[in-house]
Amino acid sequence: MTTEGFINQSERNEIGFQITCQIGALLRTLSRERDQDSSHFEDLLGATLPRLLQLNDAATAIFSDENAFADDSVKACVYGEAHNV
């Protein structure tokens, strides 16, 4: 991150990669549960949907606004839960 609070292109790419990995992991989990015709699929979907929407919002912010990370909130969303996927 630069001193002005903006992220550089390399950091933007890394965060984008992290978002993509997390979304992919969540979708694979949902797909696996659906394929197993699990009774837990709807519960898992309900629990997962807010995180998918949060990651979608983070991706939208990072790629649409250079100032999106001035307060680090989106980056914290991505990195703060990166290991919980």
PLY file of the C-alpha trace (Angstrom):
ply
format ascii 1.0
element vertex 85
property float x
property float y
property float z
element edge 84
property int vertex1
property int vertex2
end_header
0.00 0.00 0.00
1.32 3.44 -0.83
1.56 6.24 1.68
-1.60 7.86 0.31
-3.66 4.81 1.24
-4.06 3.57 -2.32
-3.09 0.11 -3.44
-0.72 -0.59 -6.28
-1.52 -2.88 -9.19
0.42 -5.82 -7.71
-1.53 -5.65 -4.46
-4.79 -5.24 -6.40
-3.96 -8.40 -8.36
-3.11 -10.34 -5.18
-6.34 -9.33 -3.48
-8.29 -10.21 -6.62
-6.62 -13.63 -6.63
-7.52 -14.19 -2.96
-11.14 -13.25 -3.65
-11.27 -15.63 -6.61
-9.81 -18.49 -4.54
-12.29 -17.94 -1.71
-15.28 -17.77 -4.04
-14.09 -20.91 -5.81
-13.72 -22.81 -2.54
-17.20 -21.80 -1.41
-18.76 -22.78 -4.73
-16.96 -26.16 -4.74
-18.31 -26.86 -1.25
-21.84 -25.96 -2.33
-21.54 -28.06 -5.48
-20.28 -31.07 -3.55
-23.18 -30.85 -1.09
-25.71 -30.44 -3.88
-24.27 -33.41 -5.80
-24.53 -35.59 -2.69
-28.18 -34.59 -2.41
-27.40 -33.56 1.13
-30.16 -32.39 3.40
-27.67 -29.79 4.63
-27.42 -28.08 1.24
-30.06 -25.44 1.94
-28.57 -24.68 5.36
-25.10 -24.44 3.85
-26.38 -22.22 1.05
-28.01 -19.91 3.57
-24.82 -19.74 5.61
-22.58 -19.27 2.56
-24.58 -16.72 0.59
-23.71 -13.72 2.81
-19.98 -14.49 2.45
-20.30 -14.85 -1.33
-22.08 -11.50 -1.49
-19.43 -9.92 0.74
-16.66 -11.21 -1.52
-18.54 -10.03 -4.59
-18.81 -6.55 -3.07
-15.08 -6.61 -2.30
-14.25 -7.59 -5.88
-16.51 -4.86 -7.23
-14.86 -2.29 -4.98
-11.29 -3.24 -5.78
-11.74 -3.21 -9.52
-14.02 -0.18 -9.80
-12.49 2.34 -7.40
-8.79 3.00 -6.80
-9.68 4.55 -3.45
-11.59 1.50 -2.21
-8.81 0.49 0.15
-8.11 3.83 1.76
-9.52 2.52 5.06
-8.43 -1.13 4.51
-11.98 -2.39 5.15
-12.28 -4.47 1.98
-8.77 -5.86 2.37
-9.60 -6.83 5.95
-12.72 -8.60 4.67
-10.62 -10.62 2.22
-7.57 -11.39 4.33
-9.31 -11.52 7.69
-11.19 -14.69 6.72
-8.86 -16.14 4.11
-8.06 -19.18 6.22
-11.67 -19.92 7.17
-12.76 -21.04 3.70
0 1
1 2
2 3
3 4
4 5
5 6
6 7
7 8
8 9
9 10
10 11
11 12
12 13
13 14
14 15
15 16
16 17
17 18
18 19
19 20
20 21
21 22
22 23
23 24
24 25
25 26
26 27
27 28
28 29
29 30
30 31
31 32
32 33
33 34
34 35
35 36
36 37
37 38
38 39
39 40
40 41
41 42
42 43
43 44
44 45
45 46
46 47
47 48
48 49
49 50
50 51
51 52
52 53
53 54
54 55
55 56
56 57
57 58
58 59
59 60
60 61
61 62
62 63
63 64
64 65
65 66
66 67
67 68
68 69
69 70
70 71
71 72
72 73
73 74
74 75
75 76
76 77
77 78
78 79
79 80
80 81
81 82
82 83
83 84
